[in-house]
């Protein structure tokens, strides 16, 4: 059984909307871009080149398959962390296989502060929804759950670290609690797991600030 301790301060629910430009959250009277929208903006050129290479139809097929796999897996992980085991027992298919492959690693999580919780920063003017804030190996962490066809080398995971650093920044701004580390838990379709932990958040927060500036400049000049 997982222990849920809750956040240091209540995390208020926020209104969101999805547009062609990405997802936005309404904080006070301002619509703030999501962390995912800002981070994905950095990959826009690469994604377009990949789409041109494989073709639009194939690219859409891959995107839909990846989104389905990730959503279903996230749902199972969320049920597990909330001790809703009866929902997991009824599940089948690839997401269930991935969950079973990840279960031993998930058991390293304890003292959960938040699951799928809204976060925002008035300082950075961004918002988002974090997968999990909890202790991992007894250290408080931002935990991100990823699925992938094959595991990627760590040097290709930079955007994940930036996104997690953003959540760490927002959680600190909202609660005054600083997490110890960033944790990326990836599971591939063959069942192999990858655990990457980052303790130095500053380089990724600095990169995030640069990416936010670039995002707003590009939107303004579009």
Phi, psi and omega in degrees: 000134179272141180265124179256114181263339180083163179288160180296327175225152180302139177256106185290142177289148183231157178277140179228161174210150180247125179241178177300330182278352180133195180260143182226147180240138180269112177243121189058241178247019184245133174271112183260140177291149177287158176301318180299320179297315180294315182293318181296332179301329179291336183262004188303313182295318180294321179294319179296319179295318178297317180297319178294328182286316184266344183097145184299315183298314179294320180298317178296321178298316180294318180298314180296318180296316180294319180295317179297312180302313182294317181296314181295320178295316178301319179299319179293317179297317179298316178299318181296314181291337177267008179063031178260067189291333182296331179288328180287322183299335182272352186278155180217174172086191185302313180302323178293320176299317180295319178299315180297325178292329184269348191303317181298321178289320178299332181290353175277357178273142178207168175045069186283128176271320184199148175228128179049052186256144177284137177226153175205163177228119174288331179294316183264348181060050174222165179209177179172185180230116185277142178297306185200138170239116185195175173278137174235118189055041174069019175234133183295132187216154161275122184245126181244129181259122183235145169243151183205156178293313174224151180293144181258153174294151185302327182293345178264008183255011186306318183296331176294317181295322178296316179297316179293322177296325177298316179295322178298317179297313182294320180295320178295316179298322185276332187235342185081007180258126179260129178281157182279329188199170175249133183232124175250119179251108182248139175233132181265166183295341176272003176092000179281146182249151175225127178242118179239127182239134179236126180263330181269103183274339188303313181302325182281329175292319177297319178294321177302314180300318178296318183292324177296316179298315179298318180301310182293324178295317181293320178295319180296323184269356182292000000 
